[in-house]
Amino acid sequence: MLNANLLKQNFWALTHFQQILYVLFIRPFQKKDVRIFFDAVLSLPGQMYKAERKALYATVREVKPDYCFEIGTYTGGGSTFFISKALMDNDAGRLFTIENSERLYNKAINFYERSLKTQYPFIKFILSSSPTVFEQYLKENRSNMIFLDGAEDGKQTLEQYNFFKPYFKKGTILALHDWNTEKTIKVKPVITRNNHWIKLTELQQPESIGFAIFKYE
């Protein structure tokens, strides 16, 4: 069965039987601009809940950053898809996204080259385990948005935050997935105690496993 909470997640969180029920009995009755946040690309696995995707997309559309920096591409079917779609809809900006798994990196870049050709020009896929590869673009002093969604490792997330720290400036947007898990346990107090960070969005269960967006003022 498909209950309301399942429909707050995403297509790939459903079992195969639930996916069939969704495609046959729910999806046909939804408008494209509504279902896209649940579907993304049905043939490409993706993460993040529906509300998280919607908030991420809306923020990029509103803020219109020149550059977005993402840690954790995965297959490209979740945050990568919605950030790049927002940039495409803005007709401006570029997403730089890193993935440390060569298999996932190849899956993402091959799919976009083949099946998401309109969004592909707004993305630079990078095979790397370190955000230091972003440094050359950060030095260009463009308006930017940073999305931290790497490994479930609090120490690593804090290190990633500290790498970006010298580049924080008025208007910088910082988004963090897994806001209530081990992933952000060390960086969370650093951000919430810093008066420069103004919270724009915070999502909790059941519509999110924890997602927060901040603006640097």
QUIKAWO-V657986 format. One record per run of one state. SS is the DSSP state (a for helix, b for strand, c for the rest). FROM is the first residue (numbers start at 1). LEN is the number of residues. Records with the same first field share a line. If there is no record, write none. Layout:
BEGIN
SS->FROM-LEN + FROM-LEN
END
This chain:
BEGIN
c->1-5 + 9-2 + 14-2 + 26-1 + 30-2 + 40-10 + 64-3 + 72-7 + 91-3 + 100-2 + 116-1 + 121-2 + 128-3 + 139-5 + 149-5 + 166-7 + 178-4 + 185-2 + 193-4 + 204-7 + 217-1
a->6-3 + 11-3 + 16-10 + 27-3 + 32-8 + 50-14 + 79-12 + 102-14 + 117-4 + 131-8 + 154-12 + 182-3 + 187-6
b->67-5 + 94-6 + 123-5 + 144-5 + 173-5 + 197-7 + 211-6
END
